[in-house]
């Protein structure tokens, strides 16, 4: 399955094929990512959406090879970046790719920034390691990156600690760190979740500007379809560790095929809707340690489910060129 039916290999920066990542716990095997495939083209922004626990973040941590082992392990599939299999290269080589060619912005900057190190030192560390910059060059680059992401008075604030920055400013610092080595692929994992609406818009605009300036590809991970509407070229919808639908962004919003996608879209607040009351998908997401392998994971919450949905796991199929869905009734 691909998010694009006709993709030339020369235009594909990242290709994920049949990825499976499981966590082996005392309560059983948590199948966080199950047979997931997608592609990201050069210069493209791909959105990955779904409720909490759908496998979005684990899929991207797998790309970065940051799955904690134990208890987690990539148990199947391939991840090709610029033609190279990231799962087959040695750890030291992967560390050179991570941060330099692929960078990640995490949801909570306070868990990613070292609270005992000045912001400047953390930015300098990256460019010294990956670009071989000297101390003066690295410091000048750090100040320049802080200015680029809109930190006021960067030459002074470069010596501050993370706790001296607001949540929005810390997220800007994370973006500065991620962009320091001009990566070819930026993974933004729920980069605006903890921020207020005004700051959210500023952070998303910052990512959009970076993409425009550098030509980088972006994976934007979120639970909010509203966020990806104006940011992405295509969207992958995940649920219960599997891809339920994937399509170009405009087509997914205009002609959603999968019942889960339609339910997510219905959940987006719309003040112009005749009944402005918020729609809520009934029930709860599945327990990933008890995922059904014999039927659709969304069947118990789906208003369109038929007997077959509760008896057989649906395969992914093409509903239009470049548009795929995992559903028996659509």
C-alpha positions in Angstrom: 0.0 0.0 0.0 1.2 3.5 -0.8 -0.2 6.9 -0.3 0.5 7.4 -3.9 -0.4 4.8 -6.6 2.2 6.1 -9.1 5.4 7.0 -7.3 8.8 7.0 -9.0 11.5 5.7 -6.8 13.7 8.7 -7.6 11.1 11.1 -6.2 10.6 9.0 -3.0 12.6 10.1 0.0 11.1 7.7 2.6 9.4 4.4 2.0 7.9 2.4 4.8 6.9 -1.1 3.9 4.9 -3.5 6.1 6.2 -2.0 9.3 5.4 -3.9 12.5 6.5 -2.7 15.9 5.4 -4.6 19.0 5.9 -4.2 22.8 6.4 -7.3 24.9 4.8 -6.6 28.3 3.6 -8.6 31.3 0.1 -8.1 30.0 0.8 -9.5 26.6 2.1 -8.3 23.2 1.1 -4.8 22.4 0.9 -4.5 18.6 1.4 -0.8 18.4 2.1 -0.8 14.6 0.7 -3.5 12.4 1.7 -3.9 8.7 1.9 -0.2 8.0 3.1 1.1 4.7 3.4 4.7 3.3 5.7 6.9 1.3 6.9 10.5 1.6 8.1 12.2 -1.6 10.8 14.8 -1.7 9.4 18.2 -0.7 6.1 16.7 0.4 4.2 17.1 3.7 2.5 14.0 4.9 0.0 14.1 7.7 -0.5 11.1 10.0 -3.7 11.4 12.0 -5.7 9.3 14.4 -6.8 9.2 18.0 -4.4 8.7 20.9 -3.0 5.1 20.9 -3.5 4.6 17.1 0.2 4.0 16.5 1.2 7.3 14.9 4.1 8.2 17.2 5.4 4.6 17.4 5.5 4.5 13.6 7.7 7.6 13.6 9.9 6.5 16.5 10.4 3.3 14.5 11.7 5.4 11.5 14.1 7.1 13.9 15.0 3.7 15.5 14.2 5.2 18.9 12.0 2.3 20.1 13.1 1.3 23.6 14.3 -2.3 23.6 13.1 -3.9 25.9 10.1 -3.9 25.8 9.7 -2.7 22.2 11.0 -4.2 19.0 10.5 -3.7 15.3 9.5 -7.2 14.3 8.9 -6.8 10.6 9.0 -4.6 7.6 11.4 -2.2 5.9 12.2 1.5 6.2 14.1 2.9 3.2 15.4 6.5 3.4 16.9 7.9 0.2 17.3 4.3 -1.0 19.0 2.9 2.1 17.4 0.5 4.5 17.5 2.2 7.9 16.8 -1.1 9.7 19.9 -2.7 8.2 22.6 -0.1 9.0 24.8 -0.2 12.1 23.8 1.9 15.2 26.7 4.4 14.8 25.7 5.0 11.2 22.0 5.5 12.2 23.2 8.1 14.8 24.8 10.1 12.0 21.5 10.0 10.0 19.4 10.9 13.1 19.6 14.6 13.7 21.5 15.4 10.5 19.4 14.0 7.7 16.2 13.1 9.7 15.2 15.3 12.6 12.2 15.1 15.0 10.2 17.7 17.0 8.7 16.0 20.0 5.3 16.8 21.6 6.7 17.9 25.0 9.9 20.0 24.7 10.6 19.7 28.4 11.2 15.9 28.0 13.6 16.5 25.1 15.6 19.5 26.4 18.2 19.0 29.1 17.0 21.2 32.0 20.6 21.5 33.3 22.1 22.7 30.1 21.8 26.2 28.6 19.8 26.4 25.4 22.8 27.5 23.4 25.0 24.6 24.6 22.3 22.2 23.4 22.1 23.8 20.0 25.9 23.9 19.7 26.2 20.2 20.6 24.2 19.2 17.5 26.2 21.2 15.0 29.6 20.3 16.5 28.6 16.6 16.3 27.0 16.5 12.8 28.6 19.5 11.0 32.0 19.6 12.7 31.6 23.3 13.6 34.1 24.9 16.0 33.0 26.5 19.2 32.6 30.1 17.8 30.9 28.9 14.6 28.5 26.7 16.6 27.6 29.5 18.9 27.0 31.9 16.0 24.8 29.2 14.3 22.9 28.7 17.5 22.1 32.5 17.8 21.2 32.6 14.1 18.8 29.6 14.5 17.1 31.2 17.6 16.6 34.4 15.6 15.2 32.4 12.6 12.5 30.7 14.8 11.5 34.1 16.3 13.1 34.1 19.7 13.5 37.7 20.8 17.0 38.9 21.8 18.6 35.6 20.7 22.2 36.7 21.6 21.2 37.1 25.2 18.6 34.2 25.5 21.1 31.7 24.0 22.5 31.5 27.5 19.2 30.9 29.3 18.0 27.5 30.6 14.8 25.7 29.3 12.7 26.6 32.4 13.3 30.3 31.5 11.3 30.0 28.3 7.5 29.7 27.9 5.9 26.6 26.4 5.7 28.2 23.0 9.2 29.5 23.1 10.5 26.0 24.2 8.8 24.5 21.2 10.5 27.1 19.0 13.8 26.1 20.5 13.0 22.4 19.6 12.3 23.5 16.0 15.6 25.4 16.0 17.4 22.3 17.2 15.7 20.1 14.6 16.5 22.5 11.8 20.2 23.2 12.8 21.6 20.7 10.4 19.1 21.4 7.5 17.5 17.9 7.6 16.0 16.4 4.5 13.1 15.0 6.5 11.5 16.7 9.5 9.1 14.6 11.7 6.9 16.8 13.8 5.1 14.7 16.4 2.1 16.6 17.8 4.2 19.8 17.9 1.3 22.0 18.9 -0.8 19.9 21.3 0.2 21.7 24.6 0.1 25.2 23.1 -2.8 27.7 22.9 -4.4 28.3 19.6 -2.5 31.5 18.7 0.9 29.9 19.4 -0.2 26.7 17.5 -0.8 28.8 14.4 2.7 30.5 14.8 4.4 27.1 15.2 2.6 25.6 12.1 3.5 28.7 10.1 7.2 28.3 11.2 7.2 24.7 9.9 5.6 25.8 6.7 8.2 28.5 6.2 11.0 26.0 6.9 9.7 23.6 4.3 9.4 26.5 1.8 12.9 27.7 2.5 14.7 24.4 2.5 12.6 22.1 0.4 12.6 19.5 3.2 10.0 16.8 3.4 7.8 16.8 6.5 5.7 14.2 8.4 3.2 16.0 10.6 1.7 13.7 13.3 -1.5 14.9 15.0 -4.9 13.7 16.3 -6.4 16.9 14.8 -7.6 16.7 11.2 -8.2 20.5 11.3 -4.4 21.1 11.8 -3.4 19.1 8.7 -6.0 20.6 6.3 -3.9 23.5 5.2 -0.5 22.0 5.9 -0.3 18.7 4.1 -0.2 17.2 0.5 -1.5 13.8 1.6 -2.9 12.2 4.8 -2.6 8.7 6.4 -5.4 7.9 8.9 -4.4 5.3 11.5 -6.5 3.3 14.0 -5.5 0.4 16.3 -2.0 0.2 14.8 -3.2 0.0 11.2 -3.7 2.4 8.3 -7.5 2.8 7.7 -7.3 5.3 4.8 -4.7 7.2 2.9 -5.3 9.8 0.2 -4.2 13.2 -1.2 -5.4 15.8 1.4 -8.1 17.5 -0.8 -9.6 14.2 -1.8 -9.6 12.8 1.8 -11.6 15.9 3.0 -13.9 15.9 -0.1 -14.5 12.2 -0.4 -13.6 10.3 2.7 -14.1 6.6 2.1 -13.5 5.0 5.5 -16.2 5.2 8.2 -13.5 6.0 10.8 -12.2 8.9 8.7 -15.7 10.3 8.3 -16.2 10.0 12.1 -12.9 11.9 12.7 -14.0 14.6 10.3 -17.4 14.9 12.0 -15.5 15.4 15.3 -13.8 18.6 14.0 -15.7 21.6 15.5 -17.6 23.6 12.8 -19.4 26.7 13.9 -21.4 26.8 10.6 -22.8 23.3 11.2 -26.6 23.3 11.7 -26.2 21.4 15.0 -23.0 22.9 16.5 -22.9 20.3 19.3 -19.6 18.4 19.3 -19.8 15.0 17.8 -18.1 12.2 19.7 -17.1 8.8 18.4 -18.9 6.3 20.6 -16.9 3.8 22.7 -13.1 3.8 23.2 -10.1 3.0 21.1 -9.1 -0.7 21.3 -6.7 -2.1 23.8 -3.6 -2.7 21.7 -2.6 -5.7 23.8 -5.9 -7.4 22.8 -6.2 -6.3 19.2 -8.6 -8.4 17.1 -6.8 -10.2 14.3 -9.9 -11.7 13.0 -12.0 -8.6 12.4 -11.9 -4.9 11.8 -10.5 -3.1 14.9 -13.1 -0.3 14.4 -16.1 -2.7 14.1 -17.4 -2.2 17.6 -17.6 1.6 17.2 -18.7 1.7 13.6 -22.3 2.6 12.7 -21.9 1.0 9.3 -20.5 -2.4 10.5 -22.0 -5.5 9.0 -21.4 -9.2 10.0 -18.4 -9.6 7.8 -16.7 -6.6 9.6 -16.9 -8.6 12.9 -15.7 -11.8 11.3 -12.8 -10.9 8.9 -10.0 -8.4 9.0 -10.4 -6.1 6.0 -7.5 -5.7 3.5 -6.4 -2.4 2.2 -7.8 -1.7 -1.3 -7.8 1.2 -3.8 -10.9 3.2 -4.0 -9.5 5.8 -6.5 -6.0 6.4 -8.0 -3.7 7.2 -5.0 -6.6 6.7 -2.5 -6.8 3.5 -0.4 -9.1 2.3 2.4 -9.3 -0.6 4.8 -13.1 -1.4 4.9 -15.5 -4.2 3.8 -18.4 -1.9 3.2 -16.6 0.9 1.2 
